């Protein structure tokens, strides 16, 4: 579903993708993200008299390519907001933790959510698509902040596992509770059908991107 937004003046080249991202500071904004609708871009191209301008049909799907461009733009805005929010959430866990540390500690929490003793650093690196040296530096910082600790692997005496300390878990849980309250405040304005569709489509996109 593509949000309908006011169309820019036809024939304006700069109108394509001219919407600026909103100010950072919250995990999600209640307003609709900006962007140029496909119809406005097509009308702009026709008004400019460009050869072959206007909506075209995709060769394989039969869909106007502007639909894909609109989805790409909205995802770009969402990702920019997510990066800003990640830094804010990291600071809530610990004032000296950065966004990279937040990604690491979130993965450690995810790996132990099922009651596991801990997770291996190599598994964290694989899940996040990072090299081991980058992960090692980040883990050392989290350890120095007292947020995580290393314990022996009960299944392999030579290996070490990562898990959050009691203080780290308390801080992370407090941040997550606040984040969930903020999301509820936003999504309570959505009806159940829209929320169901959103969860289903995001799940499908994540599956296709994996």
N, C-alpha and C positions, 0 to 999 in steps of 0.2 A: 504494500500500500504506500503510495507516494503522497506526501503532504502537499496540499494546494497552497501556494504562496503567491503574493502579488507579482505579476509579470513585469519585468523591466521594459523600458521603451525599446520598440523594435529597431533593429539595425545597429544596436550598440555592441560592438565587439567586446568591450570590457565587461559586459554583463555576464559572460560565461564564467561561472565559478567565482563570482566576485564577492560572495558572502564571506564575511570575516567570522572566525570562531568566537564564541562567547567568552566572557572573562572566566578565567580558571578560579577554582576555590571550592567548588562543591562537586560531589561525585556525579551528579546529573542535574541538568537544568529543567525546570518544568516547562519552558517554552519550546516551540518547535524550532529545530535547527534551520539555518538559512540555506539558500541554494537557488539555482535557476532551473525552473521546470523545463522539461523536454520540449513542451509546446512553444514556450517563449524562445528557446534557442532555434527551433525550426523556423518560427516566424521571422526571427532576426535574420536568419540566413536567406530566406526568400526575399525579405525587404532589401537586403544588400545586393541582391542580384548575382550572388556567387554561383558559378557553374556547379550544377549537381547539388545545390543547397536544398535544405528541407529534409523532412524525415525520410530515412531510407530503411529498407527491410534487411534484417540480418540474413546472411546467406544460409545459415544452418538452422536457425530457430524461427525465423519469420517475425521476430520482435524488433521494434525500432531500437537502434543502438543507443538512443538517448535514455532509454529505461536503465540500461546498465550504467551509463554515465551518472545518472541521478543516484543510483544505489551506491556507486563508488564514492560519490561526493559526500553522501550522508554518513557512510562508514568512516571516511576520513575525518569528518567533524567529530564523530563519536570517539574515535581513537585518540584524537588530540585531547578531548575532554578527559578520557580515561587516563592518559599520561599525567595530566595535571592533577587529577584526583588521586592517583597513586602516590604522588609526592605528599599530598595532604594527609592521606591515610598513614603513610610511613611516619610522619611527624607525630601523629596521634599515638602511635605505638611507642616511639622514643624520639626525643628532639634531635638526636644525632644520627638517626637512621635515614638513609636515602631511599629513592624509589627502587633501586636494584636490590637493596636489603629487604624491602617489602615483598618483592617477588620471591625471594629465597625463603623467607619465613612463611609466606603463604603456602609455598610448595611443601615445606616441612610439615606444616599443619595438615595439609591435604593428605600427605603420606602416612600420617599417624592417626587420622580421623577414625579409621576402622579398628583402633585398639592396638595397632602395631607398636613395637618397642621403639622404633625410630626408622629413619630412612638413610640410605647411603648417599654420600656426596655425588657419586657418579650418576645415580638415578635422578637427583635434583638437576644436575647439568644436562642430562638427556631430556628431561621433561621441559626444560626452559630453552633448549637449543643453544646453550652456552658452552664455551670451552672450559675445561677443568680448572685452568689457572684463574680465570675470571671468577668462577664460583668459589674457589678456595680463598681468594682475597675477600670476597663478600662475606663468607662464612666466618672468617677470622674477625671481621669487624663485629658481626652479630655476637660472636662469642665474647669479645672484649666488652661489649655493652651489657653482658649478662642475660642475653635474650635466649641463647641456645647453649646446649652442652653436647659433648661427645661421650658416648657410652659404648661398652663392648657389645658386639653382635653375638647374641646367644647361639646363633647357628654357625658362626665362624669366628673362632677365637682370634684370628689375625685381623679381622675387619672392625671398623668403628662405625657407629650409627649416630645420626643427628636427631635431636629432639629439643623441643622448647623447654626452658627452665620454668619453674613455677611462676616466677616473676614475668617471664616472657609470655607465658600462656595467659596470665591475668591481663596483661596489657593488650595482647592481641584480641582476647575475647571482648574487652571493653570497647576497643575500636570497632570490632565487627558488629556489636550490638548498636552502636551509634550509627554506623553505616546502614544497617538494616532498617533502623527507624527512619532515616532520611529517604531511603528508597520507598518505604511504605507510604510516607507522606506524599510522595510524587505519584506512585502507582495506584493509590487509593482513588485517584481521579479517573482512572481507566475502568471500563467495564470488564466483566469476566471474559467475554468473548475475545476482546482485544488482547487481554493478558495471555489467554490460551494460545492465540495465534502468534503472539510475540515469542513465547517460550518455544513453541514448535518450530518456528522459522529460524530462530537463533540456533536451536539445536541442529537443525538441518544444515545451516551454514557452517557451523563448527565441524560437523561430520565431513562435509565436502572439502573443507580446508585442511583437514587432518591428513 
